[in-house]
Amino acid sequence: MAHPDSDGGEFSLATKLTRFGVDALKCEFILLGPLDQLVLPDIDLPQREDELWKTTCFELFLKYPESTAYREWNFAPTGKYASYWFEDYRSGMMPMLYDRMDIWPERTGNVRYRLDAYIQCSDIPTLLEGQVGLSTILEHRDGSKSYWAVSHPEGKPDFHHSDCFGTNLGAPSRA
């Protein structure tokens, strides 16, 4: 849902997180609405880049169980990406340079946009026992932004806030 202080317009957003093997995840973001109203740049060279959140960006947060530490991944429509580790709420940030990521954006006409992000990271088994947050920033062509998450804290949009983290995904069952 869009943050109450930002206008989500005619858009709807669905997200899904799927585990692959021991240490890989697929994040799906499906956006429906009048895409010509958004800043959705063309695909560029896939590479790491900071400050992707300044424009349209899809994000995944995974919090370590029984800890204040968490990880953040950013995925841009251009194919650029970033990954960070935080010691606590917005503090102790370190870029994570060794995660493997592949991003596949797909646009269907002017009404459907899908971005699939594949992450391979040795911390995935532990992180999946913690809390998860999937969020999105949409930059509109008029210069405004809308902020999307399953839930939002009171006040300004803040995806790092614990209110944006949902329940854990649980450890995989073992035979």
VENUR-V915444 format. One record per run of one state. SS is the DSSP state (A for helix, B for strand, O for the rest). FROM is the first residue (numbers start at 1). TO is the last residue. Records with the same first field share a line. If there is no record, write none. Layout:
SS->FROM-TO, FROM-TO
//
This chain:
O->1-1, 3-11, 21-23, 33-34, 39-47, 49-51, 55-56, 64-69, 76-80, 87-87, 89-90, 92-93, 96-99, 109-111, 121-123, 128-130, 141-144, 150-161, 165-167, 169-175
B->2-2, 12-20, 24-32, 38-38, 48-48, 57-63, 70-75, 81-86, 88-88, 91-91, 94-95, 100-108, 112-120, 131-140, 145-149, 168-168
A->35-37, 52-54, 124-127, 162-164
//
